Amino acid sequence: MTIEYKNNDSFIDGISLKKIAAEFGTPCFIYSHNDLVKNFSEINNVFASEKRKVFYSVKANSNLSILKVLLELGAGFDIVSLGELERVINIGAQPEKIIYSGVGKSEEEIIRSLEYGIHCFNVESFSELERINSIAVKLNKVAPVSIRVNPNIDPGSHEFISTGIETTKFGINLKNMMDAFIYANNEKSIELLGIDYHIGSQIESLDPFKEAIISVKKIIDQLKKNNIYIKLIDMGGGLGINYQNNDVPSLKDFGKTINQVINDNELSDYDFIIELGRSIVGNVGYILTSVEYIKKDSEKNFVIVDAGMDNLIRPALYGAWHEIKPITDNKDQNILCDIVGPVCECTDFLGKDRRLSAQQGDLLIISSCGAYASSMASNYNSRPKPSEIMIKNGEMHIISRKEKINDLFSREIIIS
């Protein structure tokens, strides 16, 4: 998404940010429909075929309008909770285009998924496999599964989002995987569809993806030696985006490379699914925020804004970097400052040691907030969640209303 600066204002897809702030207040989330369509189409056009499908990882951003746009573009959905399951069903997704991942699937979640008839469970442990089998027997159903393995590949991203190494909670290690495959292959109430893996998130090189496919080819050869034959390879996602001049592959190059590696390793006869979240929605969204105070009376300068870690937790959680700029070309001198929110935590920062020219009342725009921002938001400090706006066809559409104060305690009961 490109912000256009003109006439002492900034514009996203032709819409004034000052106008958005005046109508919906700050903080608020802003998404570009144009860029959402562009991103998904870029990967779908080069990868999708009869045997290759693009699924969207709902956890990245689960807003119903965003899900609906992706559904209409042909996406399947990768979910990790009952709430996400009901969300994608609510917008009209067909159950056979839903895959259920995650390490802690409850009995209720498994039952509901079997009743809907989802495409597949991505199984993360042997005990989960046993639970799915037991429930399928009771319901007189056959549960489709893929076994998630850890190929033990370092994706080169932050340790908190490196999910394919042996020390994470995800998947089954290579030394233990064969027991799971044999069990799934032998049980009558389980249909073993395939193998699943996910090596991490915000990966900025194509090499780990290539390495993972080669590793999976070796696993498939092992399975064949045990007379186990699968037809599905779910390769997860994890492609990074440009946060701070990151040299990341394009979605088009990613798709073309994956296709080539699949062909080179003689895997073209298998069904393939990729699960992408951040790379589809990450740079589609922004947070618009107002400067409340400029504080210069300590050893550091602070620009205090009305957005906080309750709206964007990534900087506090991962030390993540997001570009933050004024919406106008302010001619005042830049100051070295931390950009912080109003939440009562020392970790409530959005950017540290930034050069910024800002005054009280100015509007700032925080970039790359389409993924893992609103979906990870909270009501900490009893702060209402802000509005979410989508710009489509030159118009502003509210896709999530700002919470009211009463919403914060509407579920609570005062006992006498």
Phi, psi and omega per residue, in radians:
M1 nan 2.393 3.138
T2 -2.006 2.249 3.055
I3 -1.541 2.314 3.118
E4 -1.805 2.154 3.135
Y5 -1.706 2.192 3.041
K6 -2.890 2.625 3.059
N7 0.909 0.792 3.089
N8 1.006 0.654 3.135
D9 -2.710 3.004 3.040
S10 -2.204 2.660 -3.048
F11 -2.336 2.420 2.996
I12 -2.059 2.089 -3.089
D13 0.881 0.682 3.068
G14 1.482 -0.021 -3.103
I15 -1.799 2.273 -3.119
S16 -1.202 2.313 3.087
L17 -1.237 -0.544 3.052
K18 -1.098 -0.660 3.123
K19 -1.164 -0.728 3.116
I20 -1.086 -0.786 3.141
A21 -1.094 -0.699 -3.126
A22 -1.159 -0.622 -3.062
E23 -1.512 -0.625 -3.009
F24 -2.034 -0.120 -3.133
G25 1.338 3.077 3.089
T26 -2.259 2.693 -0.099
P27 -1.226 2.788 2.968
C28 -2.674 2.695 3.083
F29 -1.620 2.468 3.115
I30 -2.253 2.320 3.130
Y31 -2.214 2.558 3.080
S32 -1.748 2.016 3.057
H33 -1.076 -0.711 -3.131
N34 -1.001 -0.794 -3.087
D35 -1.285 -0.545 3.065
L36 -1.086 -0.819 3.109
V37 -1.114 -0.762 -3.118
K38 -1.054 -0.814 -3.086
N39 -1.125 -0.849 -3.120
F40 -1.124 -0.726 -3.115
S41 -1.125 -0.580 -3.112
E42 -1.072 -0.735 3.125
I43 -1.445 -0.668 -3.090
N44 -1.127 -0.653 -3.084
N45 -1.186 -0.494 -3.104
V46 -1.749 -0.324 -3.051
F47 -1.911 -0.756 -2.981
A48 -1.148 2.421 3.076
S49 -2.751 -2.960 3.135
E50 -1.063 -0.580 -3.077
K51 -1.902 0.025 -3.120
R52 -2.289 2.216 -3.026
K53 -2.259 2.581 3.057
V54 -1.815 2.078 3.055
F55 -1.861 2.598 3.116
Y56 -1.761 2.308 3.125
S57 -1.450 1.822 -2.946
V58 -1.074 -0.532 -3.083
K59 -1.061 -0.409 -3.118
A60 -1.107 -0.752 3.063
N61 -2.854 2.039 -2.980
S62 -1.851 0.278 3.119
N63 -1.032 2.377 -3.049
L64 -1.054 -0.658 -3.128
S65 -1.179 -0.684 3.089
I66 -1.137 -0.758 3.101
L67 -1.069 -0.696 -3.111
K68 -1.148 -0.724 3.089
V69 -1.031 -0.798 -3.109
L70 -1.190 -0.646 3.067
L71 -1.027 -0.802 -3.112
E72 -1.171 -0.386 3.087
L73 -1.500 -0.123 3.066
G74 1.867 0.185 -3.097
A75 -1.279 2.567 2.815
G76 -1.614 -3.125 -3.034
F77 -2.360 2.316 3.024
D78 -1.779 2.081 -3.053
I79 -2.078 2.834 -3.138
V80 -2.394 0.219 3.131
S81 -2.783 2.871 3.073
L82 -1.120 -0.648 3.107
G83 -1.076 -0.732 3.102
E84 -1.186 -0.625 3.074
L85 -1.029 -0.865 -3.109
E86 -1.172 -0.536 3.081
R87 -1.077 -0.863 -3.059
V88 -1.277 -0.534 3.012
I89 -1.129 -0.689 -3.119
N90 -1.052 -0.597 -3.111
I91 -1.598 0.112 3.002
G92 1.723 0.232 3.121
A93 -1.187 2.455 3.073
Q94 -1.356 2.358 -3.104
P95 -0.956 -0.574 -3.121
E96 -1.232 -0.064 3.053
K97 -1.927 0.470 3.138
I98 -2.162 2.281 3.039
I99 -2.066 2.364 -3.063
Y100 -1.857 1.965 3.093
S101 -1.856 -3.076 3.074
G102 1.878 2.578 -2.971
V103 -1.518 -0.266 -2.964
G104 -2.144 0.742 -3.088
K105 -1.087 2.154 3.138
S106 -1.419 2.934 3.079
E107 -1.048 -0.724 3.136
E108 -1.052 -0.747 -3.122
E109 -1.158 -0.706 3.140
I110 -1.167 -0.783 3.141
I111 -1.038 -0.841 -3.102
R112 -1.089 -0.698 -3.132
S113 -1.167 -0.682 3.088
L114 -1.173 -0.656 3.118
E115 -1.136 -0.688 3.086
Y116 -1.223 -0.580 -3.071
G117 1.475 0.846 -3.126
I118 -1.152 2.875 -3.068
H119 -1.151 -0.724 -2.988
C120 -2.952 2.542 2.873
F121 -1.668 2.277 2.947
N122 -1.574 1.867 -2.971
V123 -1.503 2.270 -2.991
E124 -1.810 -0.189 -3.110
S125 -2.749 2.826 3.124
F126 -1.170 -0.660 3.140
S127 -1.144 -0.606 3.062
E128 -1.145 -0.712 3.121
L129 -1.039 -0.744 3.108
E130 -1.128 -0.700 3.119
R131 -1.112 -0.805 3.136
I132 -1.041 -0.755 3.140
N133 -1.093 -0.780 -3.131
S134 -1.067 -0.759 3.138
I135 -1.183 -0.713 3.128
A136 -1.081 -0.686 3.103
V137 -1.071 -0.815 -3.120
K138 -1.097 -0.621 -3.113
L139 -1.541 -0.025 -3.092
N140 0.987 0.772 3.116
K141 -2.182 2.883 3.040
V142 -1.918 2.147 -3.084
A143 -1.620 2.095 3.074
P144 -1.376 2.292 -3.110
V145 -2.392 2.670 2.841
S146 -2.115 2.530 3.133
I147 -1.627 2.139 3.100
R148 -1.479 2.136 -3.140
V149 -1.943 2.729 3.025
N150 -1.765 1.822 3.136
P151 -1.255 -0.030 3.097
N152 1.001 0.880 3.121
I153 -1.960 2.228 3.112
D154 -1.438 2.008 -3.088
P155 -1.414 -0.138 3.118
G156 1.449 0.211 3.128
S157 -1.814 -3.058 -3.109
H158 -1.001 2.502 -3.081
E159 -1.048 -0.483 -3.125
F160 -1.276 -0.290 -3.117
I161 -2.141 0.370 3.015
S162 -1.698 1.716 -2.909
T163 -1.783 0.017 -3.060
G164 -1.955 0.277 3.099
I165 -1.767 2.874 -2.943
E166 -1.205 -0.315 -3.076
T167 -1.585 0.055 3.136
T168 -1.577 2.925 3.126
K169 -1.373 -0.164 -3.008
F170 -1.552 2.525 2.956
G171 1.218 3.102 -3.127
I172 -1.949 2.306 -3.107
N173 -1.152 2.705 -3.063
L174 -0.996 -0.642 -3.080
K175 -1.236 -0.314 -3.100
N176 -1.951 -0.081 -2.968
M177 -1.180 -0.589 -3.008
M178 -1.095 -0.617 3.094
D179 -1.030 -0.715 -3.138
A180 -1.174 -0.759 3.130
F181 -1.107 -0.747 -3.130
I182 -1.130 -0.769 3.119
Y183 -1.042 -0.879 -3.110
A184 -1.097 -0.630 -3.118
N185 -1.218 -0.481 -3.051
N186 -1.620 -0.388 -3.065
E187 -1.402 2.318 -3.076
K188 -1.247 -0.434 -3.117
S189 -1.616 0.171 3.073
I190 -2.181 2.343 2.983
E191 -1.871 1.943 3.133
L192 -1.391 1.833 -3.122
L193 -1.490 -0.733 -3.018
G194 -3.079 -2.710 -3.088
I195 -2.165 2.508 -3.109
D196 -2.276 2.534 3.019
Y197 -2.662 2.765 3.088
H198 -2.668 1.966 -2.938
I199 -1.573 -0.214 3.121
G200 2.693 -2.981 -3.058
S201 -2.311 2.759 -3.103
Q202 0.912 0.857 3.107
I203 -1.510 2.241 -2.991
E204 -1.878 0.149 3.117
S205 -2.325 2.612 3.097
L206 -1.436 -0.264 -3.068
D207 -1.044 -0.766 3.119
P208 -1.074 -0.601 3.107
F209 -1.156 -0.722 3.088
K210 -1.093 -0.802 -3.115
E211 -1.061 -0.673 -3.124
A212 -1.142 -0.725 3.124
I213 -1.118 -0.725 3.100
I214 -1.086 -0.705 3.119
S215 -1.113 -0.725 -3.140
V216 -1.169 -0.623 3.072
K217 -1.014 -0.694 3.110
K218 -1.155 -0.660 3.109
I219 -1.131 -0.741 3.126
I220 -1.065 -0.693 3.086
D221 -1.092 -0.664 3.076
Q222 -1.116 -0.728 -3.141
L223 -1.081 -0.741 -3.134
K224 -1.059 -0.627 3.114
K225 -1.126 -0.402 3.081
N226 -1.736 0.280 3.141
N227 1.027 0.646 3.065
I228 -1.977 2.140 -3.075
Y229 -2.144 2.229 -3.128
I230 -2.046 2.931 -3.129
K231 -2.255 -0.161 -3.061
L232 -2.108 2.363 2.982
I233 -2.156 1.957 3.079
D234 -1.750 1.918 -3.004
M235 -1.674 0.234 3.095
G236 1.095 -2.673 -3.132
G237 -2.466 -2.322 3.044
G238 1.932 -0.020 -3.131
L239 -1.078 2.320 -3.094
G240 -1.401 3.007 3.075
I241 -2.233 2.995 -3.128
N242 -1.486 1.821 3.030
Y243 -1.662 -0.783 -3.032
Q244 -2.475 1.225 -3.097
N245 0.957 0.615 3.080
N246 -1.200 2.353 3.094
D247 -1.537 1.414 -3.058
V248 -1.840 2.598 3.095
P249 -1.143 2.636 3.036
S250 -1.319 2.800 3.071
L251 -1.043 -0.644 3.135
K252 -1.130 -0.806 3.130
D253 -1.145 -0.667 3.090
F254 -1.020 -0.877 -3.127
G255 -1.077 -0.765 -3.134
K256 -1.125 -0.702 -3.131
T257 -1.157 -0.775 3.134
I258 -1.071 -0.761 3.095
N259 -1.009 -0.760 -3.104
Q260 -1.137 -0.752 -3.124
V261 -1.177 -0.647 3.072
I262 -1.036 -0.833 -3.124
N263 -1.159 -0.729 -3.115
D264 -1.103 -0.512 -3.116
N265 -1.725 0.273 3.051
E266 0.961 0.817 3.140
L267 -1.991 0.263 -3.032
S268 -1.137 -0.375 -3.126
D269 -1.396 -0.151 -3.119
Y270 -1.555 2.621 2.969
D271 -1.332 2.358 3.139
F272 -2.116 2.442 3.004
I273 -2.215 2.331 2.923
I274 -1.970 2.509 -3.106
E275 -2.045 1.821 -3.092
L276 -1.999 2.400 3.103
G277 -2.206 -1.281 -3.092
R278 -0.944 -0.770 -3.059
S279 -1.184 -0.307 3.097
I280 -1.592 -0.754 -3.024
V281 -1.922 -0.239 -2.991
G282 -0.966 -0.910 -3.100
N283 -1.615 0.282 3.063
V284 -1.547 -0.329 -2.968
G285 -2.128 2.711 3.104
Y286 -2.377 2.831 2.885
I287 -2.003 2.215 3.044
L288 -1.711 2.213 -3.056
T289 -2.420 2.706 -3.128
S290 -1.870 2.550 3.062
V291 -1.415 2.111 3.112
E292 -1.538 -0.755 -3.095
Y293 -2.605 2.668 2.903
I294 -1.948 2.069 -3.064
K295 -1.960 2.058 -3.103
K296 -2.163 0.297 -3.008
D297 -1.747 0.342 3.079
S298 -2.265 -3.008 -3.121
E299 -1.207 -0.305 3.089
K300 -2.115 2.749 2.968
N301 -1.583 2.455 3.120
F302 -2.231 2.284 2.932
V303 -1.785 1.937 -3.049
I304 -1.706 2.099 -3.059
V305 -2.015 3.002 -3.098
D306 -1.575 -0.044 2.958
A307 -1.629 2.604 -3.112
G308 -2.511 -2.959 -3.138
M309 -1.151 -0.280 3.044
D310 -1.254 -0.395 3.075
N311 -1.675 -0.631 -3.093
L312 -2.460 1.689 -3.057
I313 -1.587 -0.166 -3.037
R314 -0.992 -0.764 3.113
P315 -1.053 -0.723 3.127
A316 -1.246 -0.605 -3.032
L317 -1.421 -0.755 -3.043
Y318 -2.048 -0.078 -2.937
G319 1.222 0.486 -3.035
A320 -1.226 2.647 -3.109
W321 -1.888 2.250 3.020
H322 -2.215 2.392 3.083
E323 -1.181 2.369 3.139
I324 -2.305 2.149 -3.101
K325 -2.412 2.662 2.954
P326 -1.189 2.681 3.136
I327 -1.430 -0.133 3.096
T328 -2.168 2.799 3.066
D329 -1.410 1.505 -3.138
N330 -1.288 2.242 -3.076
K331 -1.522 -0.083 3.137
D332 -1.165 2.805 -3.118
Q333 -1.170 2.407 3.052
N334 -1.161 2.531 3.003
I335 -2.119 2.627 3.036
L336 -1.437 2.149 -2.978
C337 -2.653 2.850 2.878
D338 -1.745 2.371 3.083
I339 -1.739 2.015 -2.958
V340 -2.240 2.807 3.132
G341 -1.787 -3.061 -3.086
P342 -1.574 -0.013 -3.080
V343 -1.238 2.474 -3.065
C344 -1.436 1.185 3.043
E345 -2.584 2.452 3.083
C346 -1.135 -0.433 -3.137
T347 -1.447 0.074 -3.133
D348 -1.412 1.318 3.073
F349 -2.248 2.626 3.099
L350 -1.898 -0.431 3.078
G351 -2.815 2.400 -3.128
K352 -2.011 2.500 3.057
D353 0.931 0.929 3.109
R354 -1.800 2.598 2.980
R355 -1.608 2.065 -3.007
L356 -2.567 2.464 3.016
S357 -1.910 1.949 -3.077
A358 -2.640 2.659 3.064
Q359 -2.224 2.832 3.081
Q360 -0.993 2.284 -3.133
G361 1.642 -0.197 3.114
D362 -1.173 2.719 3.028
L363 -1.743 2.352 3.057
L364 -2.047 2.611 3.105
I365 -2.059 2.226 -3.136
I366 -1.835 2.201 -3.003
S367 -1.624 2.944 3.042
S368 0.996 0.800 -3.093
C369 -1.942 0.377 3.120
G370 -1.398 -0.397 -3.100
A371 -2.093 2.428 3.066
Y372 0.960 0.662 3.033
A373 -2.092 -1.370 3.126
S374 -1.084 -0.586 -3.102
S375 -1.253 -0.311 3.097
M376 -1.889 0.175 -3.084
A377 -1.219 2.767 -3.122
S378 -2.406 3.102 3.045
N379 -1.896 0.452 -3.128
Y380 -0.976 2.504 -3.006
N381 1.127 0.360 -3.112
S382 0.916 0.827 3.079
R383 -1.753 2.204 3.135
P384 -1.129 2.518 3.057
K385 -1.237 2.501 -3.046
P386 -1.414 3.025 3.055
S387 -1.167 2.693 2.985
E388 -2.159 2.275 -3.027
I389 -2.125 2.342 2.992
M390 -1.966 2.310 3.074
I391 -1.664 2.078 -3.103
K392 -2.451 2.260 3.109
N393 0.927 0.710 3.078
G394 1.285 0.260 -3.140
E395 -2.260 2.674 3.088
M396 -1.597 2.247 3.098
H397 -2.148 2.192 3.094
I398 -1.391 2.165 -3.097
I399 -1.973 -0.099 2.967
S400 -2.739 2.101 -3.107
R401 -1.264 2.587 3.031
K402 -1.096 2.354 3.106
E403 -1.168 2.582 3.013
K404 -1.652 2.775 -3.140
I405 -0.974 -0.714 -3.127
N406 -1.101 -0.469 3.117
D407 -1.100 -0.481 -3.049
L408 -1.146 -0.529 -3.116
F409 -2.172 0.391 -3.108
S410 -1.186 -0.400 -3.131
R411 -1.655 -0.091 -3.028
E412 -1.549 2.609 -3.087
I413 -2.160 2.183 3.080
I414 -1.527 2.062 -3.135
I415 -1.580 2.618 -3.116
S416 -1.692 nan nan
